[in-house]
Amino acid sequence: MTAAEQQEINRRRDRLLASIALSTGLGLILALPFALRAGAEFFLPLTAALVIAIALVPLLEWMERRGLPSGVAALLSVIGFLLVANTALVLIVVPATDWFSALPQRLPQIQANLAPVIDLYSNLQRFVDETLQMLATGPVAAAQTAVVDAPRSLLQFAATSAPAAIIQMVFALLIIYFFLAGWTRLRRQTINSRGSFDGAMAVARVIQNVVDATSAYVITIATINLCLGLAVAVALWLIGMPSPLMWGGIIALLNFVPYFGPMLAAALLALGGLMVFDDVWFALLPAALQIAFHLVEANVVTPMLLGRRLTMNPLLILVSLTFWGWVWGTPGALLGVPLLIILQTVVAAAGTPDIAGFLFEQGTLTVPRMKENADKEETDVTDG
C-alpha cells in the first residue's frame, strides 16, 4: 500500500468519525430542549438552584475568609436567601391576591374609565365589549364567590402547595446548600485534577469567570431593580395608588426579564390604575411613571453600572428569553439571561468548536499534518 493510499484511508476514516460525532451532537442538541421541557419538574429546580448558588458564591467566600467553616457559611447564605424570598412573598403575593379578588367587582369601573378612549377608536368597541363580557361571565367571575387565602410566609406557601412543589422547593434548597458547602473543595479538586499547569490555570480561569460574571450580573441587576421598584413605589404613594410596595415589588421582579417584563409591568399598572381612579388619564399615570423610570434605568443607570464587560447582544438575549420561556415558562424567562451569561463565559474561555474547519476538511478530527508527514516517512522507509 502506497503512502498516498494510506493517507486517503486515514482521511476517509477521520471524516467518517467526524460525521458520526457531528450527527450525534446535532441530535443531542435538537433533543435537549424537549428533554428539558419534559423533565421540567427535575431540571427547572436544579438549574434555578445552581444559578442561585453561583450568585451566592461571593457571599460564601466572604464569610469563609473571615474564618467561618464552609458548612456554616453555606447555611447562613441559604438562610439569607430564604429571608429575602420570604420578604418578597409577603410584599408581593399577599396584596396581589387581594387585588385579583377585587378585579371582578371593578370591571364596571374599568369599562367606564375606558369609555372615552373606546369612543375614539370605535372599531375596537365590539372587541372590548366581548372581552369585558367574557371576563365578567367567565372563570374570573367565579372569583366573586371564592375566598382566596393568600400565603403569609414561605412556610405557609409550602403547606398550601402541592406535594410536588414542596419536593421541588426542598430539592432546590438542598442543592444550593450542598453546592455552597462543597464549593471550595470541589473547585480545588477540579483544578488539581488537571494534568498540566496550563490546564489547571485554564480551569481556574473558567470557574472564576463564570462566578464573577454571574454573581456580578445577578447582584447588580437585583440592586438596580430593587432601587427601581422603590422609586416607583414612592412615586405611586405620592399620587395615592394603593399598595405601592406591592407594585414596586412586581416591577422589580418583572424587570429581571428584559423587554417583556417592563411591558407587562406597565400593562398591570394601567389595569390597577383603572381599577382605582375615576379619570382615565390619571388612571394611566402609574403606568406612565413606570415607563419613565424604566427608560432612565435602561438607558442611563444600567449601562453605567454594568459597563461593557457584561454587555450582551440584544438578539442573543431575545433568543435566550424565547427559548427558556418556551421550555419552562415564566421561571425559564427569569433564568434566561443568567444562563446566557454562563454559556457565553464558558465559550469565551474554552473556545468554540472548529465547525468551519470541519466543513472545509481542515478541522475537527482530521489527521494533523505532522502526523501525516510522519506516517508518510515511515511508509517510505518501509517500502525502501
Phi, psi and chi 1 to 4 in degrees:
 res  aa     phi    psi   chi1   chi2   chi3   chi4
   1 MET       -  129.9 -178.6 -179.6  -63.2      -
   2 THR   -77.7  165.7   63.0      -      -      -
   3 ALA   -64.3  -38.6      -      -      -      -
   4 ALA   -64.4  -40.2      -      -      -      -
   5 GLU   -65.4  -40.7  -68.2  175.8  -14.0      -
   6 GLN   -63.8  -40.7 -176.7   63.5   38.0      -
   7 GLN   -64.0  -39.5  -69.0  178.2    8.9      -
   8 GLU   -66.8  -38.9 -177.4   64.2   21.9      -
   9 ILE   -64.0  -43.5  -68.3  174.4      -      -
  10 ASN   -63.6  -39.1  -69.1  -21.5      -      -
  11 ARG   -65.9  -43.6 -169.9  179.4  -59.1  -82.7
  12 ARG   -65.0  -40.1  -69.7 -178.0  178.0 -179.7
  13 ARG   -62.5  -46.3  179.7 -162.9   61.6 -164.3
  14 ASP   -67.0  -36.6  -66.6  -26.5      -      -
  15 ARG   -64.6  -38.0  -66.7  -67.9  -66.1  170.1
  16 LEU   -65.6  -44.3  176.9   61.2      -      -
  17 LEU   -63.1  -40.0  -68.1  175.7      -      -
  18 ALA   -65.5  -39.5      -      -      -      -
  19 SER   -63.9  -42.4  -59.4      -      -      -
  20 ILE   -64.1  -44.8  -65.7  174.0      -      -
  21 ALA   -63.2  -42.6      -      -      -      -
  22 LEU   -67.0  -42.4 -176.7   60.3      -      -
  23 SER   -63.4  -42.5  -59.1      -      -      -
  24 THR   -63.5  -42.9  -56.3      -      -      -
  25 GLY   -63.3  -42.7      -      -      -      -
  26 LEU   -63.3  -39.4  -71.0  176.0      -      -
  27 GLY   -63.0  -42.4      -      -      -      -
  28 LEU   -66.0  -39.1  -68.8  175.6      -      -
  29 ILE   -64.7  -41.7  -68.2  174.9      -      -
  30 LEU   -68.6  -33.0  -67.4  175.4      -      -
  31 ALA   -83.4  -21.0      -      -      -      -
  32 LEU   -59.7  -46.7 -179.5   61.9      -      -
  33 PRO   -59.4  -39.7  -21.9   32.6      -      -
  34 PHE   -69.7  -35.4  -60.6   95.9      -      -
  35 ALA   -66.9  -42.0      -      -      -      -
  36 LEU   -63.7  -39.3  -67.3  174.5      -      -
  37 ARG   -70.4  -40.9 -169.8  174.8 -175.1 -178.9
  38 ALA   -69.3  -34.5      -      -      -      -
  39 GLY  -101.5   35.3      -      -      -      -
  40 ALA   -59.7  -33.4      -      -      -      -
  41 GLU   -62.1  -24.5  -66.5 -177.0   -4.6      -
  42 PHE  -101.3  -49.1  171.1   77.4      -      -
  43 PHE   -72.7  -34.3  -69.2  110.1      -      -
  44 LEU   -65.2  -53.7  175.6   56.2      -      -
  45 PRO   -64.0  -32.3   20.1  -31.2      -      -
  46 LEU   -64.4  -48.3  174.1   63.0      -      -
  47 THR   -65.8  -45.0  -54.1      -      -      -
  48 ALA   -60.9  -41.3      -      -      -      -
  49 ALA   -64.6  -40.4      -      -      -      -
  50 LEU   -66.1  -41.1  -69.2  177.4      -      -
  51 VAL   -63.9  -44.5  171.2      -      -      -
  52 ILE   -63.7  -41.9  -66.2  171.7      -      -
  53 ALA   -63.7  -41.8      -      -      -      -
  54 ILE   -62.8  -39.4  -68.8  174.6      -      -
  55 ALA   -66.2  -26.8      -      -      -      -
  56 LEU   -88.7   -5.0  -68.2  175.1      -      -
  57 VAL   -58.8  -44.4  164.7      -      -      -
  58 PRO   -57.8  -39.3  -26.4   35.6      -      -
  59 LEU   -64.1  -42.1  176.0   61.6      -      -
  60 LEU   -59.3  -49.3  172.5   81.7      -      -
  61 GLU   -65.2  -33.8  -65.3  177.3  -19.7      -
  62 TRP   -62.5  -42.7 -179.5   82.7      -      -
  63 MET   -71.9  -34.7  -72.1 -172.5  -73.0      -
  64 GLU   -66.8  -36.4  -73.6 -178.6  -19.9      -
  65 ARG   -66.0  -18.5  -73.3 -165.9  -63.7  -91.6
  66 ARG   -98.0   15.8  -81.6  147.6 -177.4   80.7
  67 GLY    95.8    0.6      -      -      -      -
  68 LEU   -76.9  138.6  -71.3  177.8      -      -
  69 PRO   -62.4  157.1  -19.1   30.9      -      -
  70 SER   -60.6  -41.3  -62.8      -      -      -
  71 GLY   -63.7  -42.6      -      -      -      -
  72 VAL   -68.0  -42.5  176.6      -      -      -
  73 ALA   -63.4  -39.4      -      -      -      -
  74 ALA   -65.8  -41.1      -      -      -      -
  75 LEU   -63.7  -43.1 -179.0   60.3      -      -
  76 LEU   -65.2  -36.3  -67.6  177.0      -      -
  77 SER   -64.5  -42.5  -60.1      -      -      -
  78 VAL   -65.6  -41.7  173.4      -      -      -
  79 ILE   -62.3  -42.5  -67.5  174.9      -      -
  80 GLY   -61.0  -41.4      -      -      -      -
  81 PHE   -63.4  -41.0  168.0   73.9      -      -
  82 LEU   -65.5  -37.9  -72.4  176.3      -      -
  83 LEU   -63.2  -41.8  -69.6  175.7      -      -
  84 VAL   -65.5  -44.2  172.8      -      -      -
  85 ALA   -64.7  -39.6      -      -      -      -
  86 ASN   -66.7  -39.4 -170.8   77.8      -      -
  87 THR   -63.8  -43.0  -57.3      -      -      -
  88 ALA   -63.3  -38.2      -      -      -      -
  89 LEU   -64.6  -42.8  177.8   66.8      -      -
  90 VAL   -67.6  -39.7  172.3      -      -      -
  91 LEU   -75.5  -27.1  -68.6  178.2      -      -
  92 ILE  -106.3  -54.6  -62.4  175.8      -      -
  93 VAL   -68.7  -43.0  176.1      -      -      -
  94 VAL   -62.5  -53.3  175.5      -      -      -
  95 PRO   -66.0  -35.3  -18.2   31.4      -      -
  96 ALA   -62.3  -33.3      -      -      -      -
  97 THR   -64.8  -39.3  -55.6      -      -      -
  98 ASP   -65.8  -39.4  -61.9  -27.2      -      -
  99 TRP   -64.7  -41.6  -80.7   77.9      -      -
 100 PHE   -65.7  -38.5  179.7   77.2      -      -
 101 SER   -66.4  -31.8  -58.7      -      -      -
 102 ALA   -83.9   -7.3      -      -      -      -
 103 LEU   -59.5  -46.0  178.5   60.0      -      -
 104 PRO   -59.3  -38.1  -24.5   35.0      -      -
 105 GLN   -71.4  -22.6  -71.0   81.2    9.8      -
 106 ARG   -93.5   -2.0  -60.9  -62.7  178.8   90.6
 107 LEU   -59.0  -42.6  -75.2  176.8      -      -
 108 PRO   -59.8  -39.2  -25.2   36.2      -      -
 109 GLN   -66.5  -39.3 -179.6  177.7   -9.7      -
 110 ILE   -62.0  -43.5  -64.4  174.7      -      -
 111 GLN   -64.3  -40.3 -172.7  175.6   16.4      -
 112 ALA   -65.9  -38.4      -      -      -      -
 113 ASN   -67.4  -34.4  -73.1  -25.1      -      -
 114 LEU   -83.3   -6.9  -69.8  176.9      -      -
 115 ALA   -57.9  -44.5      -      -      -      -
 116 PRO   -62.5  -38.6  -22.3   33.8      -      -
 117 VAL   -68.2  -39.5  179.7      -      -      -
 118 ILE   -64.5  -35.6  -63.6  173.0      -      -
 119 ASP   -63.1  -33.1  -68.4  -21.8      -      -
 120 LEU   -71.7  -26.3  -64.5  176.5      -      -
 121 TYR  -123.6   73.7  -58.3   93.6      -      -
 122 SER   -64.3  -25.4   57.4      -      -      -
 123 ASN   -69.6  -15.5   57.7  -30.4      -      -
 124 LEU   -94.2   -1.4  -63.4  178.0      -      -
 125 GLN   -60.4  -45.9 -178.6   67.8   60.5      -
 126 ARG   -65.4  -40.6 -179.5  178.8  177.8 -177.1
 127 PHE   -63.3  -44.7  170.8   77.5      -      -
 128 VAL   -66.9  -41.5  174.5      -      -      -
 129 ASP   -61.1  -44.0  -71.9  -18.6      -      -
 130 GLU   -65.3  -37.5  -68.3  176.8   -7.0      -
 131 THR   -66.4  -44.9  -57.3      -      -      -
 132 LEU   -65.4  -36.3  -67.2  175.7      -      -
 133 GLN   -67.1  -38.8 -177.6  179.5    1.5      -
 134 MET   -64.4  -41.5  179.8 -175.2   64.5      -
 135 LEU   -65.6  -35.9  -70.5  174.0      -      -
 136 ALA   -76.3  -28.5      -      -      -      -
 137 THR  -110.4   -5.8   59.7      -      -      -
 138 GLY   -89.6 -153.1      -      -      -      -
 139 PRO   -62.7  -26.2  -22.4   32.6      -      -
 140 VAL   -66.5  -31.8  178.7      -      -      -
 141 ALA   -61.6  -27.3      -      -      -      -
 142 ALA   -65.2  -18.0      -      -      -      -
 143 ALA   -70.5  -15.8      -      -      -      -
 144 GLN   -65.0  -33.3  -62.8  179.9    0.9      -
 145 THR  -102.1   -7.4   58.3      -      -      -
 146 ALA   -90.9  140.3      -      -      -      -
 147 VAL  -102.5  118.6  177.2      -      -      -
 148 VAL  -101.5  118.1 -179.2      -      -      -
 149 ASP  -101.0  105.5 -173.1   12.6      -      -
 150 ALA   -74.7  142.7      -      -      -      -
 151 PRO   -69.2  139.5   24.0  -32.4      -      -
 152 ARG  -100.1   -5.5  -57.6  -71.1  170.6  175.3
 153 SER  -161.7  172.0   64.1      -      -      -
 154 LEU   -64.3  -34.3  -78.0  177.3      -      -
 155 LEU   -64.6  -45.3 -178.0   60.7      -      -
 156 GLN   -67.3  -36.4 -174.0  177.7   -2.5      -
 157 PHE   -62.0  -41.9  176.6   77.7      -      -
 158 ALA   -67.2  -36.6      -      -      -      -
 159 ALA   -67.7  -32.1      -      -      -      -
 160 THR   -94.3    0.8   57.1      -      -      -
 161 SER   -89.1  168.3  -58.9      -      -      -
 162 ALA   -68.8  154.4      -      -      -      -
 163 PRO   -55.6  -36.0  -25.3   33.7      -      -
 164 ALA   -62.7  -39.3      -      -      -      -
 165 ALA   -66.0  -38.8      -      -      -      -
 166 ILE   -63.8  -43.5  -60.5  176.1      -      -
 167 ILE   -62.6  -43.3  -66.2  174.8      -      -
 168 GLN   -63.7  -39.8  -69.1  177.1    0.6      -
 169 MET   -65.6  -46.1 -173.9 -176.5  -58.1      -
 170 VAL   -64.5  -40.7  173.8      -      -      -
 171 PHE   -60.2  -45.1  172.4   68.0      -      -
 172 ALA   -63.8  -42.5      -      -      -      -
 173 LEU   -65.1  -38.5  -68.5  176.2      -      -
 174 LEU   -66.7  -39.5  -70.7  176.5      -      -
 175 ILE   -60.8  -45.3  -70.3  -66.7      -      -
 176 ILE   -60.9  -45.8  -64.6  173.3      -      -
 177 TYR   -64.8  -51.4  171.7   75.8      -      -
 178 PHE   -68.8  -31.4  -73.6  113.9      -      -
 179 PHE   -63.3  -46.6 -179.7   91.3      -      -
 180 LEU   -69.7  -40.4  -66.6  174.9      -      -
 181 ALA   -63.2  -34.3      -      -      -      -
 182 GLY  -103.6   12.1      -      -      -      -
 183 TRP   -63.3  -49.8  165.4 -106.7      -      -
 184 THR   -62.3  -45.7  -56.8      -      -      -
 185 ARG   -66.0  -40.4 -177.4  175.5   63.5 -103.6
 186 LEU   -64.6  -42.2  176.6   63.6      -      -
 187 ARG   -64.9  -41.4 -177.5  179.4   58.7  178.8
 188 ARG   -64.3  -43.7 -174.7 -177.0  -59.3  111.1
 189 GLN   -65.3  -39.0  -68.9  177.3   -8.8      -
 190 THR   -64.2  -41.5  -56.7      -      -      -
 191 ILE   -70.4  -43.0  -65.0  174.1      -      -
 192 ASN   -70.2  -20.8  -66.7  -23.8      -      -
 193 SER   -75.8  -11.9   64.1      -      -      -
 194 ARG   -72.1  146.3  -53.1  -59.4  -68.4 -178.0
 195 GLY   -79.0  -17.7      -      -      -      -
 196 SER  -132.6  162.5   62.7      -      -      -
 197 PHE   -66.5  -40.3  177.1   78.0      -      -
 198 ASP   -63.3  -40.7  -67.9  -22.0      -      -
 199 GLY   -64.4  -41.3      -      -      -      -
 200 ALA   -63.7  -41.4      -      -      -      -
 201 MET   -66.2  -36.6  -68.4  -59.3  -62.6      -
 202 ALA   -65.4  -42.8      -      -      -      -
 203 VAL   -64.8  -43.5  171.5      -      -      -
 204 ALA   -61.3  -38.9      -      -      -      -
 205 ARG   -66.6  -41.9 -176.0  172.4   60.1 -106.8
 206 VAL   -63.1  -46.6  170.7      -      -      -
 207 ILE   -61.2  -46.4  -66.4  175.0      -      -
 208 GLN   -66.2  -39.1 -165.2   61.8   43.2      -
 209 ASN   -65.5  -40.6  -71.7  -15.2      -      -
 210 VAL   -63.2  -46.4  168.5      -      -      -
 211 VAL   -64.5  -45.9  171.3      -      -      -
 212 ASP   -63.9  -46.9  -69.5  -15.9      -      -
 213 ALA   -66.4  -45.0      -      -      -      -
 214 THR   -67.3  -49.3  -54.9      -      -      -
 215 SER   -65.2  -38.6   59.4      -      -      -
 216 ALA   -63.4  -42.5      -      -      -      -
 217 TYR   -66.2  -50.2  172.6   81.6      -      -
 218 VAL   -62.4  -46.6  172.8      -      -      -
 219 ILE   -67.2  -43.9  -65.9  173.8      -      -
 220 THR   -66.1  -46.6  -55.5      -      -      -
 221 ILE   -65.8  -39.1  -70.6  -63.2      -      -
 222 ALA   -62.3  -41.2      -      -      -      -
 223 THR   -65.5  -43.6  -56.1      -      -      -
 224 ILE   -62.3  -45.9  -67.3  173.8      -      -
 225 ASN   -64.9  -37.9  -67.0  -12.9      -      -
 226 LEU   -63.3  -44.9  179.5   61.2      -      -
 227 CYS   -65.0  -38.9  -65.6      -      -      -
 228 LEU   -62.6  -45.0  174.1   64.7      -      -
 229 GLY   -62.5  -41.4      -      -      -      -
 230 LEU   -65.7  -40.8  -70.3  175.7      -      -
 231 ALA   -63.1  -45.2      -      -      -      -
 232 VAL   -66.3  -37.7  176.2      -      -      -
 233 ALA   -62.1  -41.6      -      -      -      -
 234 VAL   -63.7  -43.1  171.5      -      -      -
 235 ALA   -63.7  -41.2      -      -      -      -
 236 LEU   -66.4  -36.7  -65.1  178.0      -      -
 237 TRP   -64.4  -37.0  174.2   73.1      -      -
 238 LEU   -67.3  -31.0  -68.9  175.1      -      -
 239 ILE   -93.3    2.5   65.1  172.7      -      -
 240 GLY    88.1   21.9      -      -      -      -
 241 MET   -77.7  126.6 -174.7   75.6  169.8      -
 242 PRO   -65.1  154.9  -19.3   31.7      -      -
 243 SER    52.1   55.6  -53.4      -      -      -
 244 PRO   -65.2  -34.7   23.2  -32.7      -      -
 245 LEU   -66.1  -35.6  -70.5  178.7      -      -
 246 MET   -62.7  -46.5  178.5 -155.8   73.3      -
 247 TRP   -64.9  -38.2  -70.2  111.8      -      -
 248 GLY   -62.9  -39.8      -      -      -      -
 249 GLY   -65.7  -40.7      -      -      -      -
 250 ILE   -62.7  -43.3  -68.5  176.1      -      -
 251 ILE   -63.2  -43.5  -68.3  168.8      -      -
 252 ALA   -62.6  -41.0      -      -      -      -
 253 LEU   -69.7  -46.1 -178.8   62.8      -      -
 254 LEU   -69.3  -23.5  -69.3  178.5      -      -
 255 ASN   -71.0  -11.0 -150.8   52.9      -      -
 256 PHE   -68.5  -21.0  -81.9   99.4      -      -
 257 VAL   -98.5  104.4 -177.7      -      -      -
 258 PRO   -60.1  149.8  -21.7   32.9      -      -
 259 TYR    69.3  -66.2  -49.3  132.0      -      -
 260 PHE   -74.6  -36.5  -57.2  108.5      -      -
 261 GLY   -60.9  -51.6      -      -      -      -
 262 PRO   -61.8  -35.0  -26.1   35.2      -      -
 263 MET   -65.4  -41.7  -69.1 -171.6  -67.7      -
 264 LEU   -66.3  -38.5  179.2   57.5      -      -
 265 ALA   -63.0  -41.0      -      -      -      -
 266 ALA   -64.8  -39.8      -      -      -      -
 267 ALA   -64.9  -41.5      -      -      -      -
 268 LEU   -66.2  -39.5  -68.6  176.1      -      -
 269 LEU   -66.0  -37.4  -88.7  173.4      -      -
 270 ALA   -63.3  -41.8      -      -      -      -
 271 LEU   -64.6  -43.1  178.5   61.1      -      -
 272 GLY   -63.3  -40.1      -      -      -      -
 273 GLY   -64.2  -37.8      -      -      -      -
 274 LEU   -67.4  -26.5  -68.0  171.1      -      -
 275 MET   -76.9  -21.4  -67.4  173.9   60.3      -
 276 VAL  -106.7  -48.7  174.4      -      -      -
 277 PHE   -96.7  151.3  -57.7  110.7      -      -
 278 ASP   -86.6  -36.0  -64.5  -31.8      -      -
 279 ASP   -82.0  130.0 -177.7   73.1      -      -
 280 VAL   -65.6  -38.0   60.7      -      -      -
 281 TRP   -72.8  -37.1  -57.2  113.8      -      -
 282 PHE   -70.1  -31.0 -166.0   81.3      -      -
 283 ALA   -66.5  -28.3      -      -      -      -
 284 LEU   -86.6   -3.7  -64.0  177.3      -      -
 285 LEU   -62.9  -41.0 -178.7   58.7      -      -
 286 PRO   -57.5  -42.4  -26.7   35.3      -      -
 287 ALA   -65.2  -39.4      -      -      -      -
 288 ALA   -64.0  -39.4      -      -      -      -
 289 LEU   -63.5  -43.6  -70.9  172.6      -      -
 290 GLN   -62.0  -42.0 -173.4  -90.3  -27.4      -
 291 ILE   -64.0  -41.6  -66.6  173.3      -      -
 292 ALA   -63.2  -46.5      -      -      -      -
 293 PHE   -63.2  -39.8  -83.1  101.2      -      -
 294 HIS   -65.2  -39.2  169.9   68.9      -      -
 295 LEU   -62.3  -40.6  -70.0  176.7      -      -
 296 VAL   -65.7  -43.8  174.6      -      -      -
 297 GLU   -63.9  -44.8  172.6  -93.0  -37.9      -
 298 ALA   -74.3  -30.8      -      -      -      -
 299 ASN  -102.6  -15.9  -66.0  -76.2      -      -
 300 VAL  -122.3  -57.4  179.2      -      -      -
 301 VAL   -70.3  -54.0  178.6      -      -      -
 302 THR   -62.0  -48.8  -61.4      -      -      -
 303 PRO   -59.7  -34.5  -23.7   34.9      -      -
 304 MET   -69.6  -38.0 -179.8  178.1   61.1      -
 305 LEU   -84.6  -41.3  -66.6 -179.2      -      -
 306 LEU   -77.6  -38.8  -73.4 -178.7      -      -
 307 GLY    71.1 -168.2      -      -      -      -
 308 ARG   -77.9  -19.8  -65.5 -175.7  176.7 -178.3
 309 ARG   -64.1  -33.0 -171.8  168.4   62.9   91.7
 310 LEU  -112.4   20.8  -69.3  177.7      -      -
 311 THR   -76.2  132.0  -59.3      -      -      -
 312 MET  -122.9  155.2  -70.4  171.0  -71.1      -
 313 ASN   -64.9  125.8 -169.2  -35.9      -      -
 314 PRO   -58.2  -33.3  -23.8   33.5      -      -
 315 LEU   -65.4  -41.5  178.5   60.1      -      -
 316 LEU   -64.3  -38.7  -68.8  178.4      -      -
 317 ILE   -62.4  -44.7  -65.7  176.7      -      -
 318 LEU   -63.5  -43.2 -176.3   60.5      -      -
 319 VAL   -64.5  -43.0  171.1      -      -      -
 320 SER   -63.6  -43.9  179.9      -      -      -
 321 LEU   -61.9  -44.0  -69.0  175.4      -      -
 322 THR   -65.3  -43.2  -54.2      -      -      -
 323 PHE   -65.4  -53.7  173.4   77.7      -      -
 324 TRP   -71.0  -29.0  -67.4  109.5      -      -
 325 GLY   -65.8  -37.3      -      -      -      -
 326 TRP   -69.0  -37.1  170.8   74.9      -      -
 327 VAL   -73.0  -47.4  172.4      -      -      -
 328 TRP  -126.6    9.7  -70.4  -30.2      -      -
 329 GLY    73.7 -145.8      -      -      -      -
 330 THR   -60.2  -44.3  -57.5      -      -      -
 331 PRO   -59.0  -35.9  -23.9   34.0      -      -
 332 GLY   -65.1  -38.7      -      -      -      -
 333 ALA   -64.0  -38.1      -      -      -      -
 334 LEU   -65.3  -31.7  -67.9  173.1      -      -
 335 LEU   -88.9   -6.2  -66.1  171.8      -      -
 336 GLY   -59.1  -50.1      -      -      -      -
 337 VAL   -69.9  -46.3  177.3      -      -      -
 338 PRO   -58.4  -40.1  -26.9   35.8      -      -
 339 LEU   -65.9  -36.3  -69.3  175.5      -      -
 340 LEU   -64.6  -40.2  177.7   61.4      -      -
 341 ILE   -63.0  -44.4  -69.5  176.0      -      -
 342 ILE   -61.4  -45.4  -67.0  174.4      -      -
 343 LEU   -64.4  -44.7  179.9   61.1      -      -
 344 GLN   -63.1  -39.4  -80.5 -170.7  -37.2      -
 345 THR   -65.7  -43.7  -55.2      -      -      -
 346 VAL   -64.9  -44.9  172.9      -      -      -
 347 VAL   -64.7  -40.2  170.1      -      -      -
 348 ALA   -64.5  -34.7      -      -      -      -
 349 ALA   -84.7  -36.4      -      -      -      -
 350 ALA   -92.1  -17.9      -      -      -      -
 351 GLY    91.5  164.2      -      -      -      -
 352 THR  -103.2  152.8   56.0      -      -      -
 353 PRO   -63.4  147.9  -18.8   30.7      -      -
 354 ASP   -82.9   65.2 -170.8   12.9      -      -
 355 ILE   -68.3  -40.4  -58.1  -61.3      -      -
 356 ALA   -63.1  -41.7      -      -      -      -
 357 GLY   -62.6  -37.0      -      -      -      -
 358 PHE   -63.0  -44.1  165.5   78.5      -      -
 359 LEU   -65.2  -31.0  -65.4  176.3      -      -
 360 PHE  -100.1   18.5  -70.5   98.2      -      -
 361 GLU    62.3   29.9  -58.1 -174.7    6.0      -
 362 GLN  -135.1   18.6  -64.8  177.1   -4.8      -
 363 GLY  -129.5 -111.7      -      -      -      -
 364 THR   -56.5  127.3  -52.4      -      -      -
 365 LEU    59.8   25.6  -67.2  179.3      -      -
 366 THR   -96.3  158.2   55.6      -      -      -
 367 VAL   -72.6  124.8  178.5      -      -      -
 368 PRO   -59.5  151.4  -20.5   31.7      -      -
 369 ARG   -60.8  -39.7  -69.4  -64.9  179.4 -175.8
 370 MET   -62.5  -38.7  -64.1 -179.8   59.1      -
 371 LYS   -68.6  -39.5 -175.3  176.7 -175.1  -60.2
 372 GLU   -63.3  -43.8  -72.6 -174.3   -0.5      -
 373 ASN   -63.6  -39.1  -65.6  -24.7      -      -
 374 ALA   -64.8  -42.1      -      -      -      -
 375 ASP   -63.6  -38.0  -67.4  -19.1      -      -
 376 LYS   -65.8  -43.9 -179.3  178.0  179.6 -179.0
 377 GLU   -63.5  -39.8  -67.1  175.7   -0.9      -
 378 GLU   -65.2  -39.3 -178.4  179.2   -7.0      -
 379 THR   -66.8  -39.9  -56.6      -      -      -
 380 ASP   -64.1  -41.0  -67.2  -18.6      -      -
 381 VAL   -63.4  -40.6  172.1      -      -      -
 382 THR   -65.9  -41.4  -56.0      -      -      -
 383 ASP   -67.6  -33.4  -67.1  -19.5      -      -
 384 GLY   -72.3      -      -      -      -      -
